[in-house]
Amino acid sequence: MRVFLTSSPCAPCLEEGIDIPCQLNEDNDFVENLRGGLFPGAKGLIISADPHNYELNDEMLDTFYTAFQYHGFELSDMILCDLRNAEHIEELITESDMIILGGGHVPTQNEFFHWIHLRELLQNYEGTVMGISAGSMNCADTVYAQPELPGESVDPDYERYLEGLGLTDYMILPHYQEVKDNMLDGKRLIEEITLPDSMGNRFYVLVDGSYILIQDQSARLYGEAYLIQDGYMEQICDWGNSISLD
């Protein structure tokens, strides 16, 4: 199994005359590394973060299938799993060569993953897994569900640590360039919520376009990234560079 933990794999579509919702980010060797494990005719499967939102899920399927076509990936098919076909998840996984775990609300996605027994079904999977945002966060054995929605950080019943898919021990926090100055429930998200939660933990903080690639029992971080641990935060990698996490 190869696992890509991304913040977002998409890049702004800046080329004149190209009108598609998402181009894959070619920086930090992402497309090159992704292409390395996908053969012509490979089949893709997207597992939704919100199994009830059919309109958004159909849009996501179209977005990513178009993006892979644009970059020359010769996929034979790409399908999406939500409540409409969740009862067939074991068969869908068996037939897929790449699984994309969509982005969204971490606890909502985590609940769906448990409902379809995804952790157990992926134990012997040998294809490529690409997490996006919440999907990357839920890949961890123990997931840090950073409070996101109003009220979550002050709700005594909100669970900040969840059982994830067990594909990695790396706890990911995505979209740093967007959330670094965010306020939530009257507190600074990073300084007053996340840093205190990092006592005894290690959070890998990614900007869009950065990612961790896990394969052959090793892990490498690509692009701009930060480490939050025991109440402190430091930058550990720059855009265009990579470091080993082993």
C-alpha positions as CSV (number, residue, x, y, z in Angstrom):
1,M,0.0,0.0,0.0
2,R,1.1,3.6,-0.8
3,V,-0.5,6.3,1.3
4,F,-0.6,10.0,0.4
5,L,-1.6,12.3,3.2
6,T,-2.5,15.6,1.5
7,S,-3.9,18.9,2.7
8,S,-5.3,19.4,-0.8
9,P,-4.0,17.8,-4.0
10,C,-5.5,20.6,-6.1
11,A,-3.8,23.7,-7.5
12,P,-5.4,26.8,-8.9
13,C,-6.2,26.5,-12.6
14,L,-4.1,29.3,-14.0
15,E,-3.5,28.2,-17.5
16,E,-5.4,30.3,-20.1
17,G,-8.1,28.3,-21.8
18,I,-8.2,25.5,-19.2
19,D,-11.6,25.5,-17.5
20,I,-11.8,22.6,-15.0
21,P,-12.5,22.7,-11.3
22,C,-9.2,21.2,-10.2
23,Q,-5.8,20.6,-11.6
24,L,-3.5,18.3,-9.5
25,N,-0.7,20.2,-7.9
26,E,2.5,19.3,-9.8
27,D,4.8,21.0,-7.2
28,N,6.7,19.0,-4.6
29,D,6.8,16.0,-7.1
30,F,3.2,15.2,-6.2
31,V,1.9,14.2,-9.6
32,E,5.1,12.3,-10.4
33,N,5.0,10.3,-7.2
34,L,1.3,9.6,-7.6
35,R,1.8,8.4,-11.2
36,G,4.5,6.0,-10.1
37,G,2.1,3.5,-8.6
38,L,-0.9,3.8,-11.0
39,F,-0.8,1.7,-14.2
40,P,-2.9,2.4,-17.3
41,G,-6.4,1.0,-16.8
42,A,-6.4,1.5,-13.0
43,K,-9.7,1.9,-11.3
44,G,-10.4,4.7,-8.8
45,L,-12.8,4.8,-5.8
46,I,-13.7,7.9,-3.9
47,I,-15.1,7.4,-0.4
48,S,-17.2,10.4,0.6
49,A,-16.8,12.4,3.8
50,D,-20.5,13.2,3.9
51,P,-22.5,10.2,2.8
52,H,-25.8,12.1,2.7
53,N,-24.7,15.0,0.4
54,Y,-25.3,13.4,-3.0
55,E,-25.0,16.6,-5.0
56,L,-21.6,17.5,-3.5
57,N,-20.4,13.9,-3.9
58,D,-21.3,13.8,-7.6
59,E,-19.5,17.1,-8.1
60,M,-16.4,15.7,-6.3
61,L,-16.4,12.6,-8.5
62,D,-16.6,14.7,-11.7
63,T,-13.9,17.1,-10.4
64,F,-11.3,14.4,-9.6
65,Y,-12.0,12.2,-12.6
66,T,-11.6,15.2,-14.8
67,A,-8.4,16.3,-13.0
68,F,-6.8,12.8,-13.4
69,Q,-7.7,12.8,-17.1
70,Y,-6.2,16.2,-17.6
71,H,-2.9,15.0,-16.2
72,G,-2.8,12.0,-18.4
73,F,-3.7,9.3,-15.9
74,E,-5.3,6.5,-18.0
75,L,-7.9,5.4,-15.5
76,S,-10.5,2.9,-16.7
77,D,-13.1,4.1,-14.2
78,M,-13.7,6.2,-11.1
79,I,-16.7,5.7,-8.9
80,L,-17.9,7.2,-5.6
81,C,-19.1,5.5,-2.4
82,D,-21.8,7.2,-0.3
83,L,-25.1,6.0,1.2
84,R,-26.4,5.1,-2.3
85,N,-24.0,2.1,-2.6
86,A,-22.3,1.7,0.8
87,E,-23.6,-1.8,1.1
88,H,-21.2,-2.8,-1.7
89,I,-18.1,-1.2,-0.2
90,E,-16.2,-4.5,0.2
91,E,-16.6,-5.2,-3.5
92,L,-15.8,-1.7,-4.5
93,I,-12.5,-1.8,-2.6
94,T,-11.6,-5.2,-4.0
95,E,-12.0,-3.8,-7.5
96,S,-10.1,-0.6,-7.0
97,D,-6.5,0.3,-7.5
98,M,-6.7,3.7,-5.9
99,I,-8.9,4.9,-3.1
100,I,-9.4,8.7,-2.5
101,L,-10.7,9.6,1.0
102,G,-12.6,12.9,0.5
103,G,-12.4,16.0,2.6
104,G,-15.0,17.4,4.9
105,H,-16.0,17.3,8.6
106,V,-13.7,14.9,10.4
107,P,-16.2,13.4,12.9
108,T,-18.8,13.0,10.3
109,Q,-16.5,11.1,8.0
110,N,-15.1,9.1,10.9
111,E,-18.6,7.9,11.8
112,F,-19.2,6.9,8.2
113,F,-15.9,5.0,8.0
114,H,-16.8,3.1,11.1
115,W,-20.2,2.3,9.8
116,I,-18.9,0.7,6.7
117,H,-16.0,-1.0,8.6
118,L,-13.4,0.7,6.5
119,R,-10.6,0.2,8.9
120,E,-11.0,-3.6,8.7
121,L,-11.5,-3.6,5.0
122,L,-8.2,-1.8,4.3
123,Q,-6.0,-4.0,6.4
124,N,-4.8,-6.0,3.4
125,Y,-5.3,-3.4,0.7
126,E,-2.4,-3.2,-1.7
127,G,-3.3,-0.2,-3.8
128,T,-2.8,3.5,-3.5
129,V,-4.7,5.5,-0.9
130,M,-4.9,9.3,-1.1
131,G,-6.3,11.2,1.8
132,I,-7.6,14.8,1.3
133,S,-7.9,17.0,4.3
134,A,-10.2,15.2,6.7
135,G,-9.5,12.0,4.8
136,S,-5.8,12.4,5.6
137,M,-6.6,13.1,9.3
138,N,-8.8,10.0,9.5
139,C,-6.0,7.8,8.2
140,A,-4.3,7.9,11.6
141,D,-4.6,5.2,14.1
142,T,-5.6,7.9,16.7
143,V,-7.2,10.9,15.0
144,Y,-6.9,14.4,16.4
145,A,-10.2,15.9,15.4
146,Q,-9.2,19.6,15.7
147,P,-12.3,21.6,16.6
148,E,-13.7,23.2,13.5
149,L,-17.3,24.3,13.8
150,P,-18.6,26.9,16.2
151,G,-19.3,25.4,19.7
152,E,-17.0,22.3,19.2
153,S,-14.1,23.7,21.2
154,V,-16.3,24.4,24.3
155,D,-18.6,21.4,24.0
156,P,-17.6,19.0,26.9
157,D,-19.1,16.1,24.8
158,Y,-17.0,16.8,21.7
159,E,-14.5,14.0,21.2
160,R,-11.1,15.4,20.1
161,Y,-9.5,12.0,19.7
162,L,-11.1,9.3,17.6
163,E,-10.2,5.8,16.3
164,G,-9.1,6.2,12.7
165,L,-8.2,3.8,9.9
166,G,-4.9,2.7,11.4
167,L,-3.0,3.3,8.1
168,T,-0.4,5.6,9.9
169,D,0.5,7.1,13.2
170,Y,0.9,10.6,11.7
171,M,-1.7,13.0,12.9
172,I,-2.3,15.6,10.1
173,L,-3.6,19.2,10.3
174,P,-4.4,20.6,6.8
175,H,-4.9,24.0,5.2
176,Y,-2.5,25.9,7.5
177,Q,-2.4,28.8,5.1
178,E,-6.1,29.2,5.5
179,V,-6.6,28.6,9.2
180,K,-3.5,30.0,10.8
181,D,-5.2,33.2,11.9
182,N,-8.7,31.7,12.5
183,M,-10.7,32.3,15.6
184,L,-13.1,29.7,17.1
185,D,-15.4,30.2,20.0
186,G,-13.6,33.4,20.9
187,K,-10.1,31.7,20.9
188,R,-7.2,31.7,18.5
189,L,-7.5,28.2,16.8
190,I,-3.8,27.4,16.7
191,E,-2.4,29.2,19.8
192,E,-5.2,28.7,22.3
193,I,-6.8,25.4,21.1
194,T,-4.3,23.3,19.1
195,L,-1.1,24.1,20.9
196,P,-2.5,23.1,24.3
197,D,-4.0,19.9,22.8
198,S,-0.5,19.0,21.5
199,M,0.9,18.1,25.0
200,G,2.1,14.6,24.6
201,N,1.2,14.6,20.8
202,R,2.8,15.4,17.5
203,F,0.7,17.1,14.8
204,Y,2.1,17.5,11.3
205,V,0.7,20.8,9.9
206,L,0.5,21.0,6.1
207,V,-0.3,23.8,3.6
208,D,-2.2,22.9,0.4
209,G,0.2,21.3,-2.0
210,S,2.3,19.7,0.8
211,Y,1.9,16.0,1.7
212,I,3.4,12.9,3.4
213,L,4.0,9.8,1.3
214,I,4.2,6.5,3.1
215,Q,5.5,3.5,1.2
216,D,7.9,0.5,1.7
217,Q,7.8,1.1,5.5
218,S,9.1,4.6,5.2
219,A,7.6,8.1,5.2
220,R,8.7,11.3,3.5
221,L,7.3,14.8,3.9
222,Y,7.1,17.0,0.8
223,G,6.7,20.8,0.8
224,E,6.0,23.5,3.4
225,A,5.1,21.9,6.7
226,Y,5.3,22.5,10.5
227,L,5.4,20.3,13.6
228,I,3.3,21.1,16.6
229,Q,4.4,19.1,19.7
230,D,4.1,19.7,23.4
231,G,2.9,23.2,23.1
232,Y,5.4,24.4,20.5
233,M,5.4,24.9,16.8
234,E,8.3,24.9,14.3
235,Q,8.7,24.8,10.6
236,I,10.3,21.5,9.5
237,C,10.3,21.6,5.7
238,D,10.2,24.3,2.9
239,W,8.3,24.4,-0.4
240,G,10.1,22.4,-3.0
241,N,12.0,20.3,-0.5
242,S,11.4,17.1,1.3
243,I,12.5,15.3,4.5
244,S,12.5,11.8,5.8
245,L,10.2,11.2,8.8
246,D,11.8,7.8,9.6
